[in-house]
Amino acid sequence: MAQGDTGEEDRVGKYIIRRLLQMIPVFLGATLFIYWLNFALPGDPTAGRCGERPCSPAYVEGFNAKYGLDKPFIVQYVRYLTMLLHGDLGTNYYNNTVVHELAIRYPTTIRLALVALAFMTLVGVTAGILAGIRKGGIIDNLVTILTLLLISMPVFVIGGLAQRFLGLQWKVFPVTASDPPSWFQLVMPGLVLGSLSLAYVARLTRTSLVENLRADYVRTAKAKGLSTARSIGLHALRNSLLPVITYIGASVGGLMGGAIVTERIFNINGIGGLIWRSINQRDGMTLVGTVVVLVMIYLVVNLLVDLLYGVLDPRISHD
């Protein structure tokens, strides 16, 4: 038994190393593409830095030389990649390090994403289970209608409605958040941010559960005398959660980066607002550094999701 456990640990360890090595070309490709997009963006990063008058040629020349903007694209990218390998995300055009900018705002966005993740997981999975068990019933039809409604509505509309009713009319939650916001102030923005993903989680859970309830192994479990609750909980639900976990894992990066609209609606000083400001001000170093960190988070979360597969379904091998 001990040898078997050791062999499984070795396989998992080799799998993790292999996945980490696979992340390297993905990370390099993503950073290259992101940096190229920033390089190709129109606009002048010195615009507005000299008041209402255009900046002098000497100032523009000095600015470009200071931040390496006068170099060819490939030279800029190699220089930036070298900085990344040393853990340096660079300095933005306002002489603030990108690491400092992220350190100020990331805790807020992480807390917002956690609220949205908890909301979409708990409510979405529960609604999907109830709809799948009672297929064709009132709950199933209600879940279908509500999820379609959420999918069809843009985030800014949901946010506006939430502010109108939950904030102003019913006074359940504050309309905007302070800086830094409390957990309570992040509840309503988290509900708005996770609303679209909640709809997909509920529909995916429902579809997967209905399919597994028709499987032979569930009918066999019931024929052997296993109760309906145990056959669903131990067998059908466990397998049904695999595609749901895949979607939730893929949604984490979207929650972190997709908070731009939500944070602007509720006046939250987070990563979404930083990305929006960086685009408007043509602050390429901050923009690239922020997106690079999001890519790293996405890759790590997907690795954790793959490892979780083996916990939910022992038949899945990490060979």
C-alpha positions in Angstrom: 0.0 0.0 0.0 2.9 2.3 0.9 4.6 1.5 -2.4 1.4 2.3 -4.3 1.0 5.6 -2.5 4.7 6.5 -3.3 4.1 5.6 -6.9 1.1 7.8 -7.1 3.0 10.7 -5.5 5.8 10.3 -8.0 3.3 10.4 -10.9 1.7 13.5 -9.5 5.1 15.1 -9.0 6.2 14.3 -12.5 2.9 15.6 -13.8 3.3 18.9 -12.0 6.8 19.3 -13.3 5.6 18.5 -16.9 2.8 21.0 -16.6 5.1 23.7 -15.2 7.5 23.1 -18.2 4.5 23.4 -20.6 3.6 26.8 -19.0 6.9 28.3 -20.1 6.1 28.5 -23.9 2.5 29.5 -23.1 3.8 32.3 -20.8 6.3 33.5 -23.3 3.8 33.5 -26.1 1.2 35.4 -24.0 3.7 38.0 -22.9 4.9 38.5 -26.5 1.4 38.9 -27.7 0.4 41.3 -24.9 3.6 43.4 -25.4 3.0 43.5 -29.1 -0.6 44.7 -28.6 0.6 47.4 -26.3 3.3 48.4 -28.8 0.7 48.6 -31.6 -1.8 50.7 -29.7 -2.3 54.1 -31.2 -1.7 57.3 -29.2 1.1 59.2 -27.6 2.1 58.4 -24.0 3.3 62.0 -23.6 0.0 63.5 -24.5 -1.4 65.7 -21.7 1.8 65.5 -19.7 2.7 69.1 -20.5 -0.7 70.7 -19.8 -2.8 72.0 -22.6 0.3 72.6 -24.8 2.0 69.8 -26.7 5.3 68.6 -25.2 8.5 70.0 -26.7 10.5 67.7 -28.9 13.3 67.7 -26.3 10.9 66.4 -23.6 9.5 63.8 -25.9 13.0 62.6 -26.9 14.0 62.4 -23.2 10.8 60.6 -22.2 11.2 58.0 -25.0 14.9 57.4 -24.1 14.1 57.0 -20.4 11.5 54.3 -21.0 13.1 52.7 -24.0 10.3 53.7 -26.3 12.8 54.8 -29.0 14.1 51.3 -29.4 12.7 48.7 -31.9 9.9 46.4 -30.7 12.1 43.3 -30.3 14.7 45.2 -28.3 12.0 46.5 -26.0 10.5 43.1 -25.5 13.8 41.3 -24.8 14.6 44.0 -22.2 11.1 43.6 -20.6 11.5 39.8 -20.6 14.8 40.1 -18.9 13.2 42.3 -16.2 10.5 39.7 -15.7 13.0 36.9 -15.2 14.4 39.0 -12.3 11.0 39.6 -10.8 10.8 43.2 -12.0 7.5 44.4 -13.6 9.1 47.7 -14.4 8.3 51.3 -13.6 5.3 53.1 -15.1 5.3 56.5 -16.7 4.7 58.2 -13.4 7.8 56.8 -11.7 5.9 54.3 -9.7 6.8 50.6 -9.8 4.2 48.4 -11.2 4.6 46.0 -8.3 3.7 48.8 -6.0 0.6 49.7 -8.1 -0.5 46.1 -8.0 0.2 45.7 -4.3 -2.2 48.5 -3.6 -5.1 47.3 -5.7 -4.8 43.5 -5.9 -6.1 42.8 -2.4 -9.3 44.6 -3.2 -9.8 42.8 -6.5 -8.9 39.4 -5.0 -11.6 39.9 -2.3 -14.1 41.0 -4.9 -13.3 37.9 -7.0 -13.6 35.7 -3.9 -17.1 37.1 -3.2 -18.1 36.5 -6.8 -16.6 33.0 -6.9 -18.4 32.0 -3.7 -21.7 33.4 -5.0 -21.5 31.7 -8.4 -20.3 28.4 -7.0 -22.7 28.0 -4.1 -25.8 29.5 -5.7 -25.0 28.2 -9.2 -24.2 24.6 -8.2 -27.2 24.5 -5.8 -29.6 25.8 -8.5 -28.2 23.4 -11.0 -28.6 20.4 -8.7 -32.2 21.3 -7.8 -33.0 21.8 -11.5 -31.3 18.5 -12.5 -33.0 16.4 -9.8 -36.5 17.9 -10.7 -36.1 17.9 -14.4 -39.1 19.4 -16.1 -40.5 20.7 -12.9 -41.2 24.2 -11.6 -37.7 24.7 -10.2 -36.1 23.5 -13.4 -38.2 25.9 -15.5 -37.6 28.7 -13.1 -33.8 28.2 -13.1 -33.8 28.0 -16.9 -35.7 31.3 -17.2 -33.6 33.2 -14.6 -30.3 32.0 -16.1 -31.4 33.0 -19.6 -32.3 36.4 -18.2 -28.9 36.8 -16.6 -27.0 35.6 -19.7 -28.9 38.1 -21.9 -28.2 41.1 -19.7 -24.9 43.1 -19.9 -23.0 43.5 -16.6 -23.5 47.3 -16.5 -27.3 46.8 -16.7 -27.2 44.2 -13.9 -25.0 46.6 -11.9 -27.3 49.5 -12.5 -30.4 47.5 -11.5 -28.6 46.3 -8.3 -27.7 49.8 -7.3 -31.3 51.0 -8.0 -33.1 48.4 -6.0 -30.6 46.8 -3.6 -28.9 50.1 -2.9 -31.2 53.1 -3.3 -34.7 51.7 -2.9 -34.3 48.8 -0.5 -31.1 50.0 1.1 -29.7 46.5 1.6 -26.2 47.3 0.4 -24.2 50.5 0.0 -24.3 51.9 -3.6 -20.6 52.6 -3.8 -17.5 51.3 -1.9 -14.9 53.2 0.1 -11.2 52.9 -0.4 -10.3 50.3 0.8 -13.7 48.7 0.8 -15.1 46.4 3.5 -16.3 42.9 2.8 -19.9 44.1 3.2 -19.4 46.8 0.6 -18.1 44.1 -1.8 -21.1 41.9 -1.5 -23.3 43.6 -4.1 -20.4 44.2 -6.6 -19.5 40.5 -6.1 -23.1 39.5 -6.9 -23.0 41.5 -10.1 -19.5 40.3 -11.1 -20.5 36.6 -10.6 -24.0 36.8 -12.0 -23.1 35.8 -15.6 -20.8 33.0 -14.5 -23.5 31.8 -12.0 -25.9 31.3 -14.9 -23.5 29.2 -16.8 -22.5 27.2 -13.7 -26.2 26.5 -13.0 -27.0 25.4 -16.5 -23.8 23.3 -16.8 -24.4 21.6 -13.5 -28.0 20.8 -14.4 -27.1 19.4 -17.9 -24.3 17.3 -16.5 -26.3 15.9 -13.6 -29.3 15.0 -15.9 -26.9 13.1 -18.2 -25.2 11.2 -15.3 -28.5 10.3 -13.7 -29.3 8.3 -16.9 -26.0 6.5 -16.7 -25.8 2.7 -16.0 -23.7 3.0 -12.9 -26.4 5.2 -11.2 -29.2 2.7 -12.1 -26.9 -0.1 -10.8 -26.4 1.7 -7.5 -30.1 2.1 -7.0 -30.7 -1.6 -7.9 -28.3 -2.6 -5.2 -30.4 -0.8 -2.6 -28.5 2.6 -2.4 -30.8 5.4 -1.6 -31.6 8.1 -4.2 -29.8 10.7 -2.1 -26.6 8.6 -1.8 -26.6 7.5 -5.4 -26.8 11.1 -6.5 -24.3 12.5 -3.9 -21.7 9.7 -4.1 -21.9 8.9 -7.8 -23.8 11.2 -10.2 -23.0 14.5 -8.5 -19.3 13.7 -8.1 -18.9 13.1 -11.9 -21.2 15.9 -12.8 -18.9 18.4 -11.0 -15.9 17.7 -13.3 -17.0 20.0 -16.2 -18.3 22.6 -13.6 -14.9 22.7 -11.9 -13.3 23.2 -15.3 -15.5 26.2 -16.1 -15.0 27.7 -12.6 -11.3 27.4 -12.9 -11.4 29.1 -16.3 -13.6 31.8 -14.8 -11.1 32.8 -12.2 -9.0 34.7 -14.6 -12.1 36.3 -16.1 -13.3 37.4 -12.7 -9.9 39.0 -12.0 -9.6 40.8 -15.3 -13.3 41.2 -16.1 -13.9 43.4 -13.1 -13.2 46.5 -15.1 -16.9 47.4 -15.7 -18.0 46.3 -12.2 -15.3 48.2 -10.4 -16.1 51.4 -12.4 -19.8 51.0 -11.6 -19.2 50.7 -7.8 -16.2 53.0 -7.7 -13.8 50.3 -6.5 -10.1 51.1 -6.7 -8.9 47.7 -8.0 -7.1 46.0 -10.9 -10.0 46.6 -13.3 -9.7 50.4 -12.7 -5.9 50.2 -13.0 -6.2 48.5 -16.4 -8.8 51.0 -17.6 -6.6 54.0 -16.5 -3.5 52.4 -18.1 -5.3 52.1 -21.5 -6.6 55.6 -21.4 -3.3 57.1 -20.3 -1.3 54.9 -22.7 0.7 53.6 -19.7 2.1 50.5 -21.4 4.3 49.3 -18.6 1.4 49.1 -16.1 -0.9 47.6 -18.6 1.5 44.8 -19.7 2.6 44.1 -16.1 -1.0 43.8 -14.9 -2.1 41.5 -17.7 1.1 39.4 -17.3 0.2 38.7 -13.7 -3.4 37.8 -14.7 -1.9 35.3 -17.2 0.2 33.7 -14.4 -2.8 33.4 -12.1 -4.8 31.8 -14.9 -2.1 29.2 -15.6 -1.6 28.3 -11.9 -5.4 28.0 -11.3 -5.8 25.7 -14.3 -3.0 23.5 -12.9 -4.8 23.3 -9.5 -8.0 22.4 -11.3 -6.3 19.6 -13.2 -4.9 18.2 -9.9 -8.4 18.4 -8.4 -9.7 16.1 -11.1 -7.8 13.2 -9.6 -9.4 13.9 -6.2 -12.9 13.9 -7.6 -12.4 11.0 -10.0 -9.7 8.5 -9.0 -10.0 7.0 -12.5 -8.3 10.1 -13.9 -4.5 9.5 -14.1 -1.8 12.1 -14.0 0.5 10.0 -16.2 
